[in-house]
Structures are given as C-alpha cells and as structure tokens.
Amino acid sequence: MAAGLHAAVTSVWTLVAFRFLLGMAEPGGFTGGVKTIALRFNSAQPGLATAIFTGGSGIGSLVTPPLFVYLSLHFGSTFPIVDTICLRVV
C-alpha cells in the first residue's frame, strides 16, 4: 500500500511522507522472506533459496526503472504506479 500511495503525490512533502511509510514497511518483507526460507527448506538448501530470493530483488531493482520510464511515456505518468498496485493485490 505504501508503494501505491506514490501515485497520489502532489508535493515534495507528500513524497517525503510516502517514502517514509515505504521505508517503515519494506524491511519486514525481507526479514519475513528469510525466515520463511529458513522454516521451509532443509539445512542444505537455504543458501540457494536465499540467493534466489535476494537475486530477484536485485534484478527487480535493475529492470524496474527503465520499465517505469517506458510505461510512463506510453500510458501516462501514474500508470506504472497504479499497475504495480494492481499486481500486488492479485
């Protein structure tokens, strides 16, 4: 939800507030993912599973900016953010 609020940014201060909310919410996802990997995989597999999990985050950070620029230019400035909200809900 905090990421989706960025579509409603109207000033620098709302951007600061929404980035703060995102920073407060995001670390829990990574910690929860690592804990889930530790619980679901046996002692020989968590290294590979954690590498795939963190690698996906890195690839997402690499692919997202050009994709957002492309979607913004072709569909409007708020479309990539709204599209991301819809994907997270599904």
C-alpha positions as CSV (number, residue, x, y, z in Angstrom):
1,M,0.0,0.0,0.0
2,A,2.8,2.4,0.8
3,A,4.2,2.0,-2.7
4,G,0.8,2.6,-4.2
5,L,0.4,5.9,-2.4
6,H,3.2,7.3,-4.6
7,A,0.6,7.7,-7.3
8,A,-1.1,10.4,-5.2
9,V,2.0,12.5,-4.7
10,T,1.2,16.2,-5.1
11,S,4.1,17.9,-3.4
12,V,7.6,17.3,-2.0
13,W,6.1,16.8,1.5
14,T,3.7,14.1,0.4
15,L,6.5,12.4,-1.4
16,V,8.6,12.6,1.8
17,A,5.7,11.2,3.9
18,F,5.1,8.3,1.5
19,R,8.8,7.4,1.2
20,F,8.9,7.4,5.0
21,L,6.0,5.0,5.1
22,L,7.6,2.8,2.5
23,G,10.8,2.7,4.5
24,M,8.9,1.7,7.6
25,A,7.1,-1.2,5.8
26,E,9.6,-2.6,3.4
27,P,12.2,-4.2,5.7
28,G,9.6,-6.5,7.2
29,G,9.1,-8.2,3.8
30,F,12.8,-9.1,3.5
31,T,13.1,-10.4,7.1
32,G,9.9,-12.4,6.7
33,G,11.2,-13.9,3.5
34,V,14.4,-15.1,5.0
35,K,12.6,-16.6,8.0
36,T,10.1,-18.4,5.7
37,I,13.1,-19.8,3.7
38,A,14.7,-21.0,7.0
39,L,11.5,-22.7,8.0
40,R,10.6,-24.3,4.7
41,F,13.9,-25.6,3.4
42,N,16.1,-28.3,5.0
43,S,19.6,-27.4,6.2
44,A,21.3,-28.0,2.8
45,Q,19.1,-25.7,0.8
46,P,18.5,-22.3,2.5
47,G,21.7,-20.8,0.9
48,L,20.4,-21.3,-2.6
49,A,16.9,-20.3,-1.8
50,T,18.1,-17.1,-0.1
51,A,20.4,-16.3,-3.1
52,I,17.4,-16.7,-5.4
53,F,15.3,-14.5,-3.1
54,T,17.8,-11.7,-2.9
55,G,18.8,-12.1,-6.5
56,G,15.2,-11.4,-7.5
57,S,15.3,-8.2,-5.5
58,G,18.4,-7.1,-7.4
59,I,17.0,-8.0,-10.8
60,G,13.8,-6.1,-9.9
61,S,15.9,-3.0,-9.0
62,L,17.7,-3.3,-12.3
63,V,14.6,-3.8,-14.5
64,T,12.1,-1.5,-12.8
65,P,13.4,2.0,-13.7
66,P,13.6,1.6,-17.5
67,L,10.2,-0.2,-17.4
68,F,8.6,2.6,-15.4
69,V,10.0,5.2,-17.9
70,Y,8.7,3.2,-20.8
71,L,5.2,2.8,-19.2
72,S,5.1,6.5,-18.2
73,L,5.9,7.7,-21.7
74,H,3.4,5.5,-23.4
75,F,0.5,5.4,-20.9
76,G,0.8,8.4,-18.6
77,S,2.8,9.3,-15.5
78,T,0.8,7.5,-12.9
79,F,0.1,4.3,-14.9
80,P,3.2,2.3,-13.7
81,I,2.4,3.0,-10.1
82,V,-1.3,2.1,-10.4
83,D,-0.3,-1.0,-12.4
84,T,2.1,-2.0,-9.6
85,I,-0.7,-1.7,-7.1
86,C,-3.0,-4.0,-9.2
87,L,-0.2,-6.6,-9.5
88,R,0.4,-6.6,-5.7
89,V,-3.3,-7.1,-5.0
90,V,-3.6,-10.0,-7.3
